[in-house]
Amino acid sequence: MNKYLVKIICILTILIAVFQVARYVNNHNTESCYTNIANIKIGEDYKVAMETMSRNTIFLKTQITKELDPKNDSIIKVVFPYKDDGDVVSSCPIISYSIKTGKVVEIETGLFY
């Protein structure tokens, strides 16, 4: 009986530890993403912006789309999904940069204010 009880306690302890680590990683990603998006400025080189966004944050697969703005300049939009939410576009930060200049032209913060 005692061995059975010890096994149950060990399994519960491991499950609680795994849950706490997952919660910590999610909170850390959210906090790092908030800090990173605040450090990006319009007019900054897009390579620097990409490095800034990836600092201390684990992203899921980034999504890249190409659009044309009213000035016929090709704009690349990069979505940074920091957590797996269904509606990625509205909740995740998006950085848009011009192909011609290589500079950031728009920053959409998603749920980060």
C-alpha distances in whole Angstrom, upper triangle without the diagonal:
4,6,5,6,9,10,11,13,14,16,17,19,20,21,23,25,26,27,29,31,32,33,35,37,38,39,41,43,44,45,47,48,50,51,53,54,56,57,59,63,65,68,65,65,63,61,60,59,57,55,55,53,50,50,46,45,44,46,45,48,51,53,57,60,64,66,70,71,74,76,75,73,70,67,63,60,57,54,51,48,45,42,42,43,45,49,49,53,53,50,50,53,56,59,62,65,68,69,72,71,68,67,65,66,64,60,58,55,53,51,52,54
4,5,5,6,9,10,11,12,14,15,16,18,20,21,23,24,26,27,29,30,32,33,35,36,37,39,41,42,43,45,47,48,49,51,53,54,55,57,61,64,66,63,63,61,59,58,57,55,53,53,51,49,48,44,44,42,44,44,47,50,52,56,59,63,65,69,70,73,75,74,72,69,65,62,59,56,53,49,46,44,41,41,43,45,48,49,52,52,49,49,52,55,57,61,63,67,67,71,70,66,66,63,65,62,59,57,54,52,50,50,53
4,5,5,6,9,10,10,12,14,15,17,18,20,21,23,24,26,27,29,30,32,33,35,36,37,39,41,42,43,45,47,48,49,51,53,54,56,59,62,64,62,61,59,57,56,55,53,51,51,49,47,46,42,42,40,42,41,44,48,50,54,57,61,63,67,68,71,73,72,70,66,63,60,57,54,51,48,45,42,39,39,41,43,47,47,51,51,47,48,50,53,55,59,61,65,65,69,68,64,64,61,63,61,57,55,52,51,49,49,52
4,5,5,6,9,10,11,12,14,16,17,19,20,21,23,25,26,27,29,30,32,33,35,36,38,40,41,42,44,46,47,48,50,52,53,55,58,61,63,61,60,58,56,56,54,52,51,50,48,46,45,42,41,39,41,40,43,46,48,52,55,59,61,65,66,69,71,70,68,65,62,58,55,52,49,46,43,40,38,37,39,41,44,45,48,48,45,46,48,51,54,57,60,63,64,67,66,63,62,60,62,59,56,54,51,49,47,47,50
4,5,5,6,9,10,11,12,14,15,17,18,20,21,23,25,26,27,29,31,32,33,35,36,38,39,40,42,44,45,46,48,50,51,53,57,59,62,59,59,57,55,54,53,51,50,49,47,45,44,40,39,38,40,39,42,45,48,52,55,58,61,64,65,68,70,69,67,64,61,57,54,51,48,45,42,39,37,36,38,40,43,44,47,47,44,44,47,50,53,56,59,62,63,66,66,62,61,59,60,58,54,52,49,47,45,46,48
4,5,5,6,9,10,10,12,14,15,16,18,20,21,23,25,26,27,29,30,32,33,35,36,37,39,41,42,43,45,47,48,49,51,55,58,60,57,57,55,53,52,51,49,47,47,45,42,42,38,37,36,38,38,41,44,47,50,53,57,60,63,64,67,69,68,66,63,59,56,53,50,47,44,41,38,35,35,37,40,43,43,47,46,43,43,46,49,51,55,57,61,61,65,64,60,59,57,59,56,53,51,48,46,44,45,47
4,5,5,6,9,10,11,12,14,15,17,18,20,21,23,24,26,27,29,30,32,33,35,36,37,39,41,42,43,45,47,48,50,54,56,58,56,55,53,51,51,49,47,46,45,43,41,40,37,36,34,36,35,38,41,44,48,51,54,57,61,62,65,67,66,63,60,57,54,51,47,44,41,38,36,33,33,35,37,41,41,44,44,41,41,44,47,49,53,55,58,59,62,62,58,58,55,57,55,51,49,46,45,43,43,46
4,5,5,6,9,10,11,12,14,15,17,18,20,21,23,24,26,27,29,30,32,33,35,36,38,39,41,42,44,45,47,49,52,55,57,55,55,52,51,50,48,46,45,44,42,40,40,36,35,33,35,34,37,40,43,47,49,53,55,59,60,63,65,64,62,59,56,52,49,46,43,40,37,34,32,31,33,35,38,39,42,42,39,40,42,45,48,51,54,57,58,62,61,57,56,54,56,53,49,47,44,42,40,41,44
4,6,5,6,9,10,11,12,14,15,16,18,20,21,22,24,26,27,28,30,32,33,34,36,38,39,40,42,44,45,47,51,53,56,53,53,51,49,48,47,45,44,43,41,39,38,34,33,32,34,34,37,40,43,46,49,53,55,59,60,63,65,64,62,59,55,52,49,46,42,39,36,33,31,31,33,35,38,38,42,42,38,39,41,44,47,50,53,56,57,61,60,56,55,53,55,52,48,46,43,41,39,40,42
4,5,5,6,9,10,11,12,14,15,17,19,20,21,23,25,26,27,29,31,32,33,35,36,37,39,41,42,43,45,49,52,54,51,51,49,47,46,45,43,41,41,39,36,36,32,31,30,32,32,35,38,41,44,47,51,54,57,58,62,63,62,60,57,53,50,47,44,41,37,35,32,30,30,32,34,37,37,41,41,38,38,40,43,45,49,51,55,55,59,58,54,53,51,53,50,47,45,42,41,39,39,42
4,5,5,6,9,10,11,12,14,16,17,18,20,21,23,24,26,27,29,30,32,33,35,36,37,39,41,42,44,48,50,52,50,50,47,45,45,43,41,40,39,37,35,35,31,30,28,30,29,33,36,38,42,45,49,51,55,56,59,61,60,57,54,51,48,45,41,38,35,32,30,27,27,29,31,35,35,38,38,35,35,38,41,43,47,49,52,53,57,56,52,52,49,51,48,45,43,40,38,36,37,40
4,5,5,6,9,10,11,12,14,15,17,18,20,21,23,24,26,27,29,30,32,33,35,36,38,39,41,43,46,49,51,49,49,46,45,44,43,40,39,39,36,34,34,30,29,28,29,29,32,35,38,41,44,48,50,54,55,58,60,59,57,54,50,47,44,41,37,34,31,29,26,26,28,30,33,33,37,37,33,34,36,40,42,46,48,52,53,56,55,52,51,48,50,47,44,41,38,37,34,35,38
4,5,5,6,9,10,11,12,14,15,16,19,20,21,22,24,26,27,28,30,32,33,34,36,38,39,41,45,47,50,47,47,45,43,42,41,39,38,37,35,33,32,28,27,26,28,29,32,35,37,41,44,48,50,53,54,58,59,58,56,53,50,46,43,40,37,34,31,28,26,26,28,31,34,33,37,37,33,33,36,39,41,45,47,51,52,55,54,50,49,47,49,46,43,41,38,36,34,34,37
4,5,5,6,9,10,11,12,14,15,17,19,20,21,23,25,26,27,29,30,32,33,35,36,37,39,43,45,48,45,45,42,41,40,39,36,35,35,33,30,30,26,25,24,26,26,29,32,35,38,41,45,48,51,52,55,57,56,54,51,47,44,41,37,35,31,28,26,23,24,26,29,32,31,35,35,32,31,34,37,39,43,45,48,49,52,51,48,47,45,47,44,41,39,36,35,33,33,36
4,5,5,6,9,10,11,12,14,16,17,18,20,21,23,24,26,27,29,30,31,33,35,36,38,42,44,46,44,44,41,40,39,38,35,35,34,32,29,29,26,24,23,24,24,27,30,33,36,39,43,45,49,50,53,55,54,52,49,45,42,39,36,33,29,26,24,21,21,23,26,29,29,32,32,29,29,32,35,37,41,43,47,48,51,50,47,46,43,45,42,39,37,34,32,30,31,34
4,5,5,6,9,10,11,12,14,15,16,18,20,21,22,24,26,27,29,30,32,33,35,37,40,43,45,43,43,41,40,39,37,35,34,33,31,29,28,25,24,22,24,24,28,30,33,37,40,43,45,49,49,53,54,54,51,49,45,42,39,36,32,29,26,23,21,21,23,26,29,29,32,32,28,28,31,34,37,40,43,46,47,51,50,46,45,42,44,41,38,36,33,31,29,29,32
4,5,5,6,9,10,11,12,14,15,16,18,20,21,22,24,26,27,28,30,32,33,35,39,41,44,41,41,39,37,36,35,33,32,31,29,27,26,22,21,20,23,23,27,29,32,35,39,42,44,48,48,52,53,53,50,47,44,41,38,34,31,28,25,22,20,21,23,26,29,28,32,32,28,28,30,33,35,39,41,45,46,49,48,44,43,41,43,40,37,35,32,31,29,29,31
4,5,5,6,9,10,11,12,14,15,17,19,20,21,23,25,26,27,29,31,32,33,37,39,42,39,39,36,35,34,33,30,30,29,27,24,24,21,19,18,20,20,23,26,29,32,35,39,42,45,46,49,51,50,47,44,41,38,35,31,28,25,22,19,17,18,20,23,26,25,29,29,26,25,28,31,33,36,39,42,43,46,45,42,41,39,41,38,35,33,30,29,27,27,30
4,6,5,6,9,10,11,12,14,15,17,18,20,21,23,24,26,27,29,31,32,36,38,41,38,39,36,35,34,32,30,30,29,26,24,24,21,19,18,19,19,23,25,28,32,35,38,40,44,44,48,49,49,46,44,40,37,34,30,27,24,21,18,16,16,18,21,24,24,27,27,23,23,26,29,32,35,38,41,42,46,45,41,40,38,39,37,33,31,28,26,24,25,28
4,5,5,6,9,10,11,12,14,15,16,18,20,21,22,24,26,27,29,31,34,37,39,37,37,35,34,33,31,29,28,27,25,23,23,19,18,17,19,20,24,26,29,32,35,39,41,44,44,48,49,49,46,44,40,37,34,31,27,24,21,18,16,18,19,23,25,24,28,27,24,23,25,29,31,35,37,41,42,45,44,41,39,37,39,36,32,30,27,26,24,24,26
4,5,5,6,9,10,10,12,14,15,16,18,20,21,22,24,26,27,29,32,35,37,35,35,33,31,30,28,27,25,24,22,20,20,16,15,14,17,18,21,23,27,30,33,36,39,42,43,46,47,47,44,41,38,35,32,28,25,22,20,16,15,17,19,22,24,23,26,26,23,22,24,27,29,33,35,39,40,43,42,38,37,35,37,34,31,29,26,25,23,23,26
4,5,5,6,9,10,11,12,14,15,16,19,20,21,23,25,26,27,31,33,36,33,34,31,30,29,27,25,24,24,21,19,19,16,14,13,14,15,19,21,24,27,30,34,36,39,40,43,45,44,42,39,35,32,29,26,23,19,17,13,12,13,15,19,21,20,23,23,20,19,21,24,27,30,33,36,38,41,40,36,35,33,34,32,28,27,24,22,21,21,24
4,6,5,6,9,10,11,12,14,15,17,18,20,21,23,25,26,30,32,35,33,33,31,30,29,27,25,25,23,21,20,19,16,14,14,15,16,20,22,24,28,31,34,36,39,39,43,44,44,42,39,35,32,29,26,23,19,17,13,12,13,15,18,20,20,23,22,18,18,21,24,26,30,33,36,38,41,40,36,35,32,34,31,27,25,22,21,19,19,22
4,5,5,6,9,10,10,12,14,15,16,18,20,21,23,25,28,31,34,31,32,30,29,27,25,24,23,21,19,18,17,13,12,13,15,17,20,22,25,28,31,34,36,39,39,43,44,44,41,39,35,32,29,26,23,19,17,13,13,15,17,21,22,21,24,23,20,19,20,24,26,30,32,36,37,40,39,35,34,31,33,30,27,25,22,21,19,19,21
4,6,5,6,9,10,10,12,14,15,16,18,20,21,23,26,29,31,29,29,27,26,24,22,21,20,19,16,15,14,11,9,9,11,13,17,18,21,24,28,31,33,36,37,40,41,41,38,36,32,29,26,22,20,16,14,11,10,13,15,19,20,19,21,21,18,17,18,21,23,27,29,33,34,37,36,32,31,28,30,28,25,23,20,20,18,18,21
4,5,5,6,9,10,11,12,14,15,17,19,20,22,25,27,30,28,28,26,25,24,22,20,20,19,16,15,15,12,10,9,11,12,16,17,20,23,26,29,31,34,34,38,39,39,36,34,30,27,24,21,18,14,12,8,7,10,12,16,17,16,18,18,14,14,16,19,21,25,28,31,33,36,35,31,30,27,29,26,22,21,18,16,15,15,18
4,5,5,6,9,10,11,12,14,16,17,19,21,24,27,29,27,28,26,26,24,22,21,20,18,16,16,15,12,11,11,13,15,19,19,22,25,28,31,32,35,35,38,40,40,37,35,31,28,25,22,19,16,14,10,10,13,14,18,19,17,20,19,15,15,16,19,22,25,28,32,34,37,35,32,30,27,29,26,22,20,17,16,14,13,16
4,5,5,6,8,10,11,12,14,16,17,19,22,25,28,25,26,24,23,22,20,19,18,16,14,13,12,8,8,9,12,14,18,18,21,24,27,30,32,35,35,38,39,39,36,34,30,27,24,21,19,15,14,10,11,15,16,20,20,18,21,20,16,15,16,19,21,24,27,30,32,35,33,30,28,25,27,25,21,20,17,17,16,14,17
4,6,5,6,9,10,10,12,14,15,17,20,23,25,23,23,21,21,19,17,16,15,14,11,10,10,8,5,6,8,11,14,15,18,20,23,26,28,31,31,35,36,35,33,30,27,24,21,18,15,11,10,6,8,12,13,17,17,15,17,17,14,12,12,16,17,21,23,27,29,32,30,27,25,23,25,22,19,17,15,14,13,12,16
4,6,5,6,9,10,11,12,15,16,19,22,25,23,24,22,22,20,17,17,17,14,12,12,12,10,8,10,10,13,16,16,18,21,23,26,28,30,30,33,34,35,32,30,26,24,20,18,15,11,10,7,8,12,13,16,16,14,16,15,11,10,11,15,17,20,23,27,29,32,30,27,25,22,23,21,17,15,12,12,10,9,12
4,5,5,6,9,10,11,13,15,18,21,24,22,23,22,22,20,17,17,17,14,12,13,11,10,9,11,13,16,19,18,21,23,26,28,30,32,31,34,35,36,33,31,28,25,22,19,17,14,13,10,12,16,16,20,19,17,19,18,14,13,13,16,18,22,24,28,30,32,30,27,25,22,24,21,17,17,13,14,12,10,12
4,5,5,6,9,10,11,13,16,19,22,19,20,19,18,16,14,14,13,10,9,9,8,6,6,9,11,14,17,16,19,21,24,26,28,31,30,33,34,34,31,29,26,23,20,17,16,12,13,10,12,16,17,21,20,17,19,18,15,13,12,15,16,20,22,25,27,30,28,24,23,20,22,20,16,16,13,14,14,11,14
4,5,5,6,9,10,11,15,17,20,18,19,17,17,15,12,12,12,10,7,8,9,8,7,9,9,12,15,14,16,18,20,23,24,27,27,30,31,31,28,26,22,20,17,14,12,9,10,7,10,14,15,18,17,14,15,15,12,9,8,11,13,16,19,22,24,27,25,22,20,17,19,17,13,12,10,11,11,8,11
4,6,5,6,9,11,14,16,19,18,20,18,19,17,14,14,15,11,9,12,11,11,10,13,13,16,18,17,19,20,22,25,25,28,27,30,31,31,29,27,23,21,18,16,14,12,12,10,13,16,16,19,18,16,16,15,12,10,9,12,13,17,19,23,26,28,26,23,21,18,19,16,13,12,8,10,9,6,8
4,6,5,7,9,12,16,18,16,18,17,18,15,13,14,13,9,9,11,10,10,10,14,14,18,20,18,21,22,24,26,27,29,28,31,31,32,29,28,24,22,20,18,16,14,15,13,16,19,20,23,22,19,19,18,16,13,12,14,14,18,20,23,26,28,25,23,20,17,19,17,14,14,11,13,13,9,11
4,5,5,7,11,14,16,13,15,14,14,11,9,10,9,6,5,8,7,9,9,12,12,16,17,15,18,19,21,23,24,26,26,29,29,29,26,25,21,19,17,14,14,11,13,12,15,19,20,22,21,18,18,18,15,12,10,12,12,15,17,20,22,25,22,19,17,14,17,15,12,13,10,13,14,11,12
4,5,6,9,11,14,12,14,13,14,12,9,10,11,8,7,10,10,12,11,14,13,16,17,15,16,17,19,21,22,23,22,25,26,27,24,22,19,17,14,13,12,10,12,12,15,18,18,21,19,16,15,15,13,10,7,9,9,12,14,18,21,23,21,18,15,12,14,12,8,9,7,10,11,8,10
4,6,8,11,14,13,15,15,16,14,11,13,13,10,10,13,12,14,14,17,17,20,21,19,20,21,22,24,24,26,24,27,27,28,25,25,21,20,17,16,15,14,16,15,18,21,21,24,22,19,18,17,15,13,10,12,12,15,16,20,23,24,22,20,17,14,15,13,10,11,9,12,12,9,9
4,6,10,12,10,13,13,14,11,9,11,11,7,9,12,11,13,14,17,17,21,22,19,21,21,23,24,25,26,25,27,27,28,25,24,21,20,18,16,16,15,18,17,20,23,24,26,24,21,20,20,18,16,12,14,12,15,16,19,21,23,20,18,15,12,15,13,11,13,12,15,16,12,13
4,7,9,7,10,10,11,9,6,9,10,7,8,12,12,15,15,18,17,20,20,17,18,18,20,20,21,22,21,24,23,24,21,20,17,16,15,14,14,13,17,16,20,23,23,25,23,20,19,19,18,15,11,11,9,11,12,15,18,19,16,14,11,9,11,10,8,11,10,14,16,13,13
4,6,6,9,10,12,10,8,12,13,11,12,15,16,18,19,21,20,23,23,20,21,19,20,20,21,21,19,22,21,23,20,19,16,16,15,15,16,16,20,20,23,26,26,28,25,22,20,20,20,17,13,13,10,11,11,14,17,18,15,13,10,7,9,9,8,11,12,16,18,15,15
4,6,9,10,13,12,10,13,15,13,14,17,18,21,21,23,22,24,24,20,20,18,19,18,18,18,16,18,17,19,16,16,14,14,14,14,16,17,20,21,25,27,27,28,25,22,20,20,20,18,14,12,10,9,9,11,14,15,12,11,8,5,6,6,7,11,13,16,19,17,16
4,7,9,12,11,10,13,15,14,15,19,19,23,23,25,24,26,25,21,21,19,19,18,18,18,16,18,17,18,15,16,13,14,15,16,18,19,23,24,27,29,30,31,28,25,22,23,23,21,17,15,11,11,9,10,13,13,9,9,5,5,6,9,10,14,16,19,22,20,20
4,6,9,7,7,10,12,11,13,15,16,20,20,22,21,24,23,20,20,18,19,19,19,20,19,21,20,21,17,17,15,14,15,15,17,17,21,22,25,28,29,30,27,24,22,23,23,20,16,14,11,11,9,11,13,14,10,8,5,5,8,10,11,15,16,19,22,20,20
4,6,5,6,9,10,11,13,15,16,20,20,22,21,23,22,18,19,17,18,18,19,19,19,21,20,20,16,16,14,13,14,14,17,17,21,22,26,28,29,30,28,24,23,24,24,21,17,15,11,11,8,10,11,12,8,6,5,6,10,12,13,16,18,21,24,22,22
4,5,5,6,9,10,10,12,14,18,18,19,17,19,18,15,15,13,15,15,16,17,17,20,19,19,15,14,12,10,11,10,13,14,18,19,22,25,26,27,25,21,19,21,21,18,14,12,9,9,6,9,10,11,9,6,5,6,9,11,11,14,16,19,21,20,21
4,5,5,6,9,10,11,13,16,16,18,17,19,17,15,16,14,16,17,19,20,21,24,23,22,18,17,15,13,13,12,15,14,18,19,23,25,26,28,26,22,21,23,23,19,16,14,11,12,10,12,12,14,12,8,9,9,13,14,14,17,18,21,23,22,23
4,5,5,6,9,10,11,15,15,17,17,20,19,16,18,17,19,19,21,23,22,26,24,24,21,19,17,15,15,14,16,15,18,19,22,25,27,28,27,23,22,24,23,19,16,15,12,13,12,14,15,16,14,10,10,10,13,14,14,17,17,20,22,20,21
4,5,5,6,9,10,14,14,15,15,17,17,14,15,14,17,17,19,21,20,23,23,23,19,18,15,13,12,11,12,12,15,16,20,22,23,25,23,20,18,20,19,15,12,11,8,10,10,13,14,16,14,11,9,8,11,11,10,13,13,16,19,17,18
4,5,5,6,9,12,12,13,12,14,14,11,13,12,15,16,19,21,21,25,24,24,20,18,15,12,12,9,11,10,13,14,18,20,22,23,22,18,17,19,18,14,12,11,9,11,11,14,14,17,15,12,11,10,13,13,12,14,14,16,19,17,19
4,5,5,6,10,11,12,12,15,15,13,16,16,19,20,22,24,25,28,28,27,24,22,19,16,15,13,14,12,15,15,19,21,23,25,24,21,20,22,20,17,14,14,12,14,14,17,17,20,18,14,14,13,16,16,15,17,17,19,21,19,21
4,6,5,9,10,12,13,16,16,14,17,17,20,21,23,25,25,28,28,28,24,23,19,17,16,13,14,12,15,14,18,21,22,25,23,20,20,21,19,15,13,13,11,14,14,18,19,21,19,15,14,12,16,15,13,15,14,17,18,16,17
4,6,8,7,10,9,13,13,11,14,14,17,19,21,24,24,27,27,27,24,22,18,16,14,11,11,8,11,10,14,17,19,21,20,16,16,17,15,12,9,10,9,13,14,17,19,21,20,16,15,13,15,14,12,13,12,14,15,13,16
4,6,6,7,8,11,12,11,14,15,18,21,23,26,26,30,30,29,26,24,20,17,16,12,12,9,11,10,14,17,19,21,21,17,18,19,17,13,12,13,12,15,16,20,21,23,22,18,17,16,19,18,15,16,15,16,18,16,19
4,6,8,10,14,15,14,18,19,22,24,26,29,29,32,32,32,29,27,23,21,19,16,15,12,14,12,16,19,21,24,23,20,21,22,19,16,14,15,15,18,19,22,23,26,24,20,19,17,21,20,17,18,16,18,19,17,19
4,7,10,13,16,16,19,21,24,27,29,32,32,35,35,35,32,30,26,23,21,18,17,13,14,11,14,18,20,23,23,20,21,22,19,16,15,17,17,21,22,26,27,29,27,24,23,21,24,22,19,20,17,19,19,17,19
4,6,10,12,12,16,18,21,24,27,29,30,33,34,33,30,28,25,21,19,15,14,10,10,8,10,14,16,19,19,16,18,19,16,13,13,15,16,19,21,24,25,28,27,23,22,20,23,21,18,18,15,16,16,15,18
4,7,10,11,14,17,20,24,26,29,30,34,34,34,31,28,25,21,19,15,13,10,9,7,9,12,15,17,18,15,17,19,16,13,13,15,17,20,22,25,26,29,28,24,24,22,24,22,19,19,17,17,17,17,20
4,6,7,11,13,17,20,23,26,27,31,32,31,28,25,22,18,16,12,10,6,6,5,7,9,12,15,15,12,14,16,13,10,11,13,14,17,19,23,23,27,26,22,22,20,22,20,17,16,15,15,16,16,19
4,6,9,13,16,19,22,26,27,31,32,31,28,25,22,18,16,12,10,7,6,6,7,8,11,12,13,11,13,15,13,11,12,14,15,18,20,23,24,28,27,24,24,22,23,21,19,18,17,16,17,17,21
4,6,10,13,17,20,23,25,29,30,28,26,22,20,16,14,10,9,8,7,9,10,10,13,14,14,11,13,16,15,12,13,13,15,17,19,21,21,25,25,22,22,20,22,21,19,18,18,17,19,19,23
4,7,10,13,16,20,21,25,26,25,22,19,16,12,10,7,6,5,6,9,11,12,14,14,14,10,11,14,13,10,11,10,11,13,15,18,18,22,22,18,19,17,18,17,15,15,15,14,17,17,21
4,7,10,13,17,19,22,24,22,20,16,14,10,8,6,5,7,8,12,13,13,14,14,13,9,9,13,13,11,11,9,11,12,14,16,16,20,21,18,18,16,17,16,15,14,15,14,17,18,21
4,7,10,14,16,20,20,19,16,13,10,7,6,5,6,9,11,15,17,17,17,17,15,12,11,15,16,13,12,9,10,10,11,13,13,17,18,15,16,14,15,14,14,14,16,16,19,20,22
4,7,10,13,16,18,16,14,10,8,6,5,7,8,12,14,17,19,19,19,18,16,13,11,15,16,14,14,10,11,9,11,12,12,16,17,15,16,15,15,14,14,14,17,16,20,21,23
4,7,10,14,14,12,10,7,6,5,6,9,12,15,17,21,23,23,23,21,19,17,14,17,19,17,16,12,12,9,10,10,10,13,15,14,15,14,13,14,15,15,18,19,22,23,25
4,7,10,11,9,8,6,5,6,8,11,13,17,19,23,25,24,24,23,20,18,15,17,20,18,17,13,13,10,10,10,10,13,15,15,15,14,13,13,15,15,19,19,22,23,25
4,7,8,6,6,5,6,9,11,14,17,20,23,26,28,28,27,26,23,21,18,20,23,21,20,16,15,11,11,10,10,12,14,15,15,15,13,13,16,17,21,21,25,26,26
4,5,5,6,7,7,10,11,15,17,21,23,26,29,29,28,27,24,22,18,20,22,21,19,16,14,11,11,9,11,12,14,15,14,13,11,11,15,16,19,20,24,24,25
4,5,7,10,10,14,15,19,21,24,27,30,32,32,31,30,26,25,21,22,25,24,22,19,18,14,14,12,14,14,16,17,17,16,13,14,17,18,22,23,26,27,27
4,5,9,10,14,16,20,22,26,28,31,34,34,33,32,29,27,24,25,27,26,24,20,18,15,14,11,13,12,13,15,15,15,13,14,18,20,23,25,28,28,28
4,6,9,13,15,19,22,25,28,31,33,33,33,31,28,26,23,25,28,26,24,20,18,15,13,11,11,11,13,15,16,16,14,16,19,21,24,25,29,29,30
4,6,10,13,16,19,22,25,28,31,31,31,30,27,25,22,24,26,24,22,18,16,12,10,7,7,7,10,11,12,13,11,13,17,19,22,24,27,27,28
4,7,10,13,16,20,23,26,28,28,28,27,25,22,19,22,24,22,20,16,14,10,9,6,6,7,10,10,12,12,11,13,16,17,21,22,26,26,27
4,6,10,13,16,19,22,25,25,25,24,22,19,16,18,20,18,16,12,10,6,6,5,6,9,10,10,10,9,8,10,12,14,17,18,22,22,23
4,6,10,13,16,19,22,22,22,22,20,17,14,17,18,16,14,10,8,5,5,6,7,11,12,10,10,9,10,10,12,13,16,17,21,21,22
4,7,10,13,16,18,19,19,19,16,13,11,13,15,12,10,6,6,4,7,9,11,14,14,12,12,10,10,9,9,10,13,13,17,17,19
4,6,10,13,15,16,17,17,15,11,10,13,13,10,8,5,5,6,8,12,13,16,16,13,13,11,12,11,10,10,12,12,16,16,18
4,6,9,12,13,13,13,12,8,7,10,10,7,6,4,7,9,12,15,16,20,20,17,16,13,14,12,10,9,10,10,13,14,16
4,6,9,11,12,13,12,8,9,11,10,6,6,6,8,11,14,17,19,22,21,18,17,15,16,14,12,11,10,10,12,12,16
4,6,7,8,10,10,6,8,10,8,5,7,9,12,15,17,21,22,26,25,22,21,18,20,17,14,13,11,10,12,13,16
4,7,9,12,12,9,11,12,9,7,9,11,14,17,20,23,25,28,27,24,23,20,21,19,16,14,12,11,11,12,15
4,6,9,10,9,12,12,9,8,11,14,17,20,23,26,28,31,30,27,26,23,25,22,19,16,14,12,12,13,17
4,6,9,8,11,12,10,10,13,15,18,21,24,28,29,32,32,29,28,25,26,23,21,18,16,14,14,16,20
4,6,6,10,10,8,9,13,15,19,21,24,28,29,33,32,30,29,26,26,23,20,17,15,12,12,15,18
4,6,9,10,9,11,14,16,19,21,25,28,29,32,33,30,29,26,26,23,21,18,17,13,14,17,20
4,6,6,7,9,12,13,17,19,22,25,27,30,30,28,27,24,23,20,18,15,14,11,11,15,18
4,6,6,6,9,10,13,16,19,22,23,27,27,24,24,20,20,17,15,12,12,9,11,13,16
4,6,6,8,8,11,13,16,19,21,24,24,22,21,18,18,14,13,10,10,7,10,13,15
4,6,8,9,13,15,18,21,24,27,26,24,23,19,18,15,13,9,9,5,7,11,13
4,7,9,13,16,19,23,25,28,27,25,23,20,20,16,13,10,8,4,5,8,11
4,6,10,13,16,20,22,25,24,22,20,17,17,14,11,8,7,5,7,8,12
4,7,10,13,17,19,22,21,19,17,13,14,11,7,6,4,5,8,8,10
4,7,10,13,16,19,18,16,14,11,11,8,6,5,6,7,11,11,13
4,7,10,13,16,14,12,10,7,8,6,5,6,8,10,14,13,15
4,7,10,12,12,10,9,6,6,5,6,8,11,13,17,16,17
4,7,9,8,6,5,4,5,7,9,12,14,17,20,19,20
4,5,6,5,6,7,7,9,12,15,18,20,24,23,24
4,6,5,8,10,10,13,15,18,21,23,26,26,27
4,6,8,11,11,15,17,20,23,25,29,28,29
4,5,9,10,13,16,19,22,24,28,27,27
4,7,9,12,14,17,20,22,26,24,25
4,6,9,11,15,17,20,23,22,22
4,6,8,11,13,16,19,18,19
4,7,10,13,16,19,18,18
4,7,10,12,16,15,15
4,6,9,12,11,12
4,6,9,9,10
4,6,5,7
4,6,8
4,6
4
